[in-house]
């Protein structure tokens, strides 16, 4: 699986590394957030004392920032997706046999997850395909 990084994402990752001192290879955009994926043990360093690193990046980029830990297993994949879409919630996330992640949600949550013209759904499917290597479906 080959993932390409555009120049804007590269700039975001370089700024993140300069401010936090934590190197990352993954940066996504979802619902007007810029999401950085870092190892679990580096989360507190990336956020900084009292969230100062995230606040500083948010001020510089004029966008909201999230830092999410790297998933290690199937349970972590569920937690990973929940962290990305929070505050929207799922009833459950199941990983099917054909490399498909199936997320079940209620009517209100489903609408929040899909967004207008399914914009958020397409963003989340792209993240799932690029980072996890799995297709995502919301039912």
N, C-alpha and C positions, 0 to 999 in steps of 0.2 A: 504494500500500500504506500503510495507516494503522495505526500501532502505538499502543496506549494504554499509559500508564504508571500503575500504581497508586500510592497514596500511600506505601506502604512502600518501593517501589523509588526513589521520589523522595527519601525520607529517606536511603536508602543512598547515592544519587548526591551529595546535598548533603554528607554526612559525608565521602565520598571526596574531594570537591573541597576541603573545609576542611582535611583532613589532608595531602593530597598536593599541592595547588595545581594539579591537572590536572583540567580539565573533561571530563566524559563524558556522553553521551546514552544509553548502553546499559548495562543492568545485568540479569543473569539469575540464576536459581537453578538449579543442577544438582547433584545428588548431595550435598546439604547444603553446597555451596560457594556463595558469592556471587561471581559472575564479572563483572568490569568490562572493557569493551572500550575501549581507548584507541589513539590513533595510534602507529605504530611508534616514532617519534622521541621519544615521551613516556614510554615504558615505564620507563626507568631512573629518571626523576624520580618517577613514580608509585610505584615500589617503594621508593625511598629508599635511603639509604646503609646497606648491610648488611641491607636488608629491614625497616627500622624502621617505615616507614609502614604496611606490610601487617601487621606484628605488632601495631601500635597499634590498627588497625582491627579486627583479629581479637579482640583483648582487649575492646574496647568492645562489639562486636556478639556476642561469644561464638560466632562461626561462622568457618569457614575461608574465606579470601579467595584469589581468583586474578585476575591481571591478564593479559589476552590482547590481542595487537595486532590492529588492524583489518585484515581481508583486503582485498587489492587485485585479485587475479585468481583464476583457477581453481586454480592451485597453492596460493595462499594460502588458499583455501577448505578444501582438504585439511589444511593445516597448522593452520588455525583449529579445525576439528573435532577434530583430534588433540590440540591444546592443551586443549580443553575436557574431553575424556574421559580424559586421561592420569591414571593410569598404564596404563589399558586401551589396547590397540593394535588397529589395523586391518591387514589384509593390503594393502588398497588402497581408494582412494576414486575413483569415476568419476562424472563429471557427464554425465547423459544429456541427450537432446535435448528432452525435455518438462519441463525445469526440475526434474528429479529427481536428487538426489544418492544414489548407490548405494554403500554401504560394505560391503565383504566382510571377514568376520572368521572366525577359527577358533572351535571349539566353546566353549572356555574364555572367550575374549574376547567372544564373542557373548553368553554368559550374563552376563558382567560389564557389558556395555553395556546389556543389557535390564533387568537388575535384577529384584527381586521384583515380581510382578504387572505387569511391563513399565513400572514407574514411570520409570526412567531413559530408556527409549526414548521415552516420551511427552514427557518434559522436553526431550530432544534434538530431537525432531521439532518441538516448539513453538519452540525457539531457531532451528532451521533455517528454519522458515516465517516467523517474525517478523523475524529479522535478515537472512537471506540471500534470502528470498523464494522458496525452493526447498523441495520436499518431500524427506524423507529416508527411505531404506529401508535396513535392515541385512539382509544375506543371509549 
